[in-house]
């Protein structure tokens, strides 16, 4: 759907008399007190974690934090959605099912527009306003399910989804009536403000010797596999794997390819149960090859790629037999040091072509020393 049409459909409020000028909310906290905060939004459909971005929208962030602290969002609903477009919620009127006809008209005209935190891409959280009146923000907000560049400069973006885009997407799938209002209720149970957790380690400065001391414990639905690494042969591939593992990028990905007597392959983002969060996405990039003299044999950990030697990013494979045809063409960077029977059990799983008939998931990868 055209993004301009989508914006107009989704953000136009129900016809209602324009409210009289209300007192304007202005943050009283210093900017430093608003920084590094997250909002944990518990909903009927799951949890959404939002990074609040006060640098360009301090009043919007401070007002959101104020309302969350007062419990003002508890019991409100996501009352308007467009499938795979945006979701809109936070109207205090939506606590009362009897006032459904007025949903979209409450909690506004408190905030003046601010520069906002950049473009309206997937996961952006922005302030709902009265049509054509930029200085009428308030309690209501919307979340972009997809990129919405037509909204840039019109609405004040004040947050980005860090976790839970799959939840946002599910909410957008809720049935709606002819006015675009959700049939039934998708409630916000609570909004809790917390300090943003520290970023997962990047493994950017460790020496080869330090990298070699790490292990990755791969918990799967078939059992546990422990991996050791060879940074002396492929340091950037080792850093990349550890970085992705520590950020939870591999959690929820399956062993999507099994070729008996050859390899089992996992780690593709195409098959991940939920989309990556923004901080996770920043860690995914293509790698330059580090072809080396490590042989591809039973238990070798190596990086999958496309035709381009520099196209490896997240997907990896474990050899289930000697595969000399891969030597010097794929970057081997580690090996299985415990759990080889689990690898062999994955290899033995019934397949449809090269795809396991029953999904075999990586549930968690833990980096240890």
N, C-alpha and C positions, 0 to 999 in steps of 0.2 A: 504494500500500500504506500502511496506517495506520502513522504514524511510530513509535508505541510498539512495535507488533509488529515493525517493521523493526529497531528498536534491539535488541530482545530476541533476534531471530533472528541478527543479525549479530555481536553483541558477546558472546553467551554462549560461553564457552570450552568446549572438549571436557572431558568428565568426567575429572577427575584429582584425586588427593588434594590437599587444601589444603596449600601449602608452609608449613614452619615459619617463624617470624618471622625475617626477614633483616635485616642492617644497613641502615639507611636512608641514602639518598644525600642530601647537602646540598651546594648550590653553595658553592664556596670563592672564586669570582671575585666582585668587586664587580659590582653591577647594570650599571654603565656598560660593563663589558667584554662583557656579553651583548647589549647593545642594538644595533640596526641591523645585525642579521645575517640572512643568508638561507641556506637549505639547498638545494643543487642536487641533486635526486634523479634519477639516470640509471637508467632502467628499460628492459626489453625493448620496452616499448610507447611509449617516448619520455621526454622530460624534464619533470619537475615542479619548479617553483621555489616554495619555501615561505618566507614572511616569518615569522621566529621572533619571538614576543611574550613577552618575559621579565618585563614589569612585573608581571603577575598570576600568573606561573608560572615563577619563576626557576629552581627546582630541575629542573623538567621540561625547560626549554630547555638548562640546563647539562648535564644527563645526555644529552640527545640530541646535543649538540655533542661531548661526551666520546666517545660511542659512534661517532659519525661519524668523529672523528679517529683512532680505533683501527681503523677499517675494519670495524667490527662489523656493519654493514648489508650489506656487499658479499656477494653470493651468497644472501641471504635472499630470500623471495618475498612477494608479495601472495597469501596462502594462502586468504583467505576474502573473498567479495564477495557483494553482492546487487545485481542489475542496477539501475542508476540510483538506488541507495540509498547504500551506503558501500563502501569497500574497506579491508581490514585487512592489515597486514604488519608486518615487523620482528622476527618470532620467530626467535631464533638457531637453534632446532631445524629451521627450514625450509631450512637449508643442505643437509640430508641427506635426499634423496628416500626413503631407507629408513625414515625416522621420520615419514612423512606422517601416520600415525594420531595422533601426539602434537602435530601442529601446532596452535598456539594456547595451549599450556601453558608455553612457555618464556619466559625473560627477564622475569619479573614479580616483584612484591612487593619493590620497591626504593624506590619513591617514595610519599610521603604525598600525599594530595589537596591541591590549591591552589585559590585562587578561580577561576583560569582567565580566559582572554581573551574574555569575552562569550559571545554566543549561538552555537549550533551551526547555522550557516547553510551554504549550499553553499560548499565550499572550506575549511571549518574542519578543522584537524588536532588530534586529541585523543588522550589516553592510554587504552589498553585496560586494563581492570582485571578481577580475578576477580569473578564475579557477586555483587553485593550488598556488595562490600568495597572501599570507595572508596580506601583507603590501600594499594593493591596494584599501582600503576602500575609501569612499567619500560620495557623496550626497545620493546614493541609499541605501535603507533599505528594510528589509523584516520583516513580522510579522508571527509568528507561529500560526496556527489555532489549532493544536494539538501538543502534546509533540514530540520533534525532538531530542532525545539524541545523534543521530549520528552526529549532528552539533557541539556538545560541543568540545571546544578546537580548532575549525577550523575557527569560525566566532566570531566577537566581539559583544557580547550582551551589549546593552547600555540603554535599557528601558524595561518596562513591561506595558501592557495595564491595566489601572485601571478601565476604563469604555468603553463599546462599543464592547465587543467581539462578540455580535450578528451582529454588522456591519461588523466586520472582516470576520465572517463566511459568511455573505451575499455576500461580495465582492468575496470571494473564489468560489462562485457559478456562477460567470459570465461566459458566453460562451467563449471558446477559439478556436483558429485555430490549425492546426496540429503542429505548433511550440510552443504551449502553451501560445501564446500571446492573450490577451483579445480582443475579437471582439467588436468593439465599444469603448467607453471611460468611465472609472470610474475615474472622476477627483478629485484631491485634490483642494478644493477651497481656503483654507488658512490653515496655521499652526501658532497658537498663543502660545507664552510661558507665563505661569503664575506661581505664587507661588502655591505650593501644599496646598490645603485647609487643615485646621486642622482635625485630625481624629475625627470621631464621638465619643461621650463619651462612656466609657466602663461600667460605673456604678459599678465599682469594689470596691469602698471604702465607698459608702454611707451606713449609718446606716439603720436599719430596719425602724426606724421612718421616715428617709428621703426618703427611697424607697416608703413607703406607701403614700407619698404626690404626687407621680407622677400619671398622667393619660395618656392613649393612645387614641388618637382620630383616629379612623379607618374610612377613607373615602372609600366608596365602590360605585360601579355602581348602587347599590340599595338604598344608603343613608348612613348616618353617625351613627357609633356606638362608644360609649365612654366606655372605660374599666378602672376599678380600680383594685388595686392589694393587695395581702395578703402576704407580705414578712415575717410576723410573722410565717406563716405556710410553706412557700416554697421560701426562700430568693434567692436561686440560679436560680430557674425558673423565678422569677421576674427579676433578673438581666439579665438573658439571653434574655427574651422577650424585655426588654427595649433596650438592646444593639443591637439586631437585628433590632428593629423598627427604632432606631435613625440612623442606617447605611443604611436604605432604603431597607433592605433585603426582607421585605414583600411586597414592592411596586411591582405591576404587577403580584402578585399571585392570584389565584381565590379561591372561595369557591368550591372546587372540589368534595365534598361529602355532600350529604343532605339525612338524614334519618328522615323522619317525625315522630314527637313524640319522638325524641331521641336527635340528634345532627346535627349541621352544622359544617363542618370541612374545614380549610383553612391552608395556610402557607407552603404547600409542595413545595420544590424547583423543583420537577419533572415537575411542571406545570407552572413555572415562565415564563413570556413572553420573558425575556432575561436572558442569563447566568449571574451569579454574577461576579462582579469585584473582583480583587485579594484581596483588603482590606476587602471586604464583606465576601469572602470565609474564611478568617482567623477567622471570628467570629462564624462560624458554627462548632459546635461540639456536641457530645452526652452528655447527662446529666445523672447524677446519680439520681435515683428516690428520691422524697421527699414526699412520701405518707403521708397523714395527715387526720385529722378528719373533714375537710370541706365537707359538703354533695354536691353531684352532683344533682342540681335542676335547675329549669328554670333560665337561665342567668349565670350559672356557667361557668367560663373560665378554661379550663383544657388542659393538654398537651397530644397530641397523641403519640403513640409509637407502636413498633412492639411487637413480642413475648418476646423479651428481655426487662426486666424492665428498663434497662439502655440504651435504644435505642432512647429515645426522643431527638429531636434536634431543628426543626423549626416548625413542623406542630402542630396546636392547634385546639381545638373544643370548641363550645359554646353549652351548653345543652338547648334544647327547651322544656324540660319537666323533671320531677324528674327521675333520673337514678341511683337508689341505687346500682345496680349491678356494677357500676364503683367505688363506694366508697372504698378507701383503696387500689385500684389497679391502679389508674391513679392519677397523681399529679394535684389537683386543686390549682390554684394560683391567682384567681381573679374573677371578676364578671362584668357583664354589668350594668353600672349605668345610661346610657342614650342610647336610640336607640333600645330598645327591639322590637318595631314594625318593625324595619328594619330586625332584626334577624328573626322575624316571616315571613316577606315577602320573605326572602331568603329560609326559610323552605318551603314556599308554591310554590316555583318556579317549573315549570314542569321538570320532571327528566326522564332520561333513566336509569332505575335501580336506582343507587344512584348518578348519575352524572347529574347536571343541563344541560338541553338541550341548554340553552343559557348561555354563560359564564358570571359569576358574579365576577367581579374583585375587589380586593383591589387596589385602585389607589394610596393611600398615607396613611402612618401611621405617625402621629405627636405626639411626646412625649411632654407633658406639665406638669405644676405644678398647 
